[in-house]
Amino acid sequence: MRSIRNIVILTGAGISAESGIDTFRSGADGGPSLWEQHRVEDVATPEAFRRDPELVQRFYDMRRAAIQTKQPNAAHNALARLDAEWGGELLIVTQNVDDLHERAGARRVLHMHGEHLNAWCTACDTRSRWTQPLVDRPPCPRCGERSLRPDVVWFGEMPYRMDEIYSALRAADLFVSIGASGAVYPAAGLVREARELGIATLELNLERSQGSAWFDETQLGPASELVPAWVEQMLARSVS
Ligand code: APR
């Protein structure tokens, strides 16, 4: 196996499940999933926002409030440690819109599906840090228009910074997917891209995902156990 210097890590809702944040396709602790409680078409599409902005804003206001009560878990902490100590290139590409990677201390994080704690003004196209509700249509701090929406990528919209992700992948020696179901593209296609590039691929997930067959290796279990063990192993063989 070629030596590993550059790593791209994809994280999905599974890494935050043990922090008590519902995943999309099965809830934290086996409870109902986020999408079982709400139809995707009602809350996570541009059409839904045009049809019923208040419902959509309320849904994201709830989520924004909820994540601020959650804490990073051992898996986020382990990745933050890897980020701090790994001498090669490293990029944590997350599908998650929570800020638990950052709160654990990770710096090299890219939010391909946006961030709950940002509001996007569609009038002046600026993003502002936002921790409060949006349902009452507060003015944009930049331009004053009442055109703020959650800065999350909805179904039918283009994920952010794909060029950077593909370019990190082209320079990578290892692609690792953690807590992602492999159900939503383009994130789900990254493993195939990695394979075509001849990069080693590893999956750490609670159960076999839709993309498991594409990985060189799959380890099954909770992220809070698998990720710290994997990080320990990587740092033991670390590049100088
Ligand atoms: N440890 C590891 N994996 C876990 C854990 C855990 N404790 N709990 C759940 N998982 C796994 C599940 O088995 C599942 O394969 O995490 C995965 C979570 O899958 P999804 O809920 O589909 O989340 P994700 O892959 O991030 O969803 C992708 O879908 O709805 C959109 O935009 C949304 O970013 C999201 C995207």
Residues whose N, C-alpha, C, O or C-beta is under 5 A from the ligand:
A	BS01	APR	G12 A13 G14 A17 E18 T23 F24 R25 S26 Q95 N96 H113 V153 G179 A180 S181 G182 V184 L204 N205 L206 E207 S209 G221 P222 A223
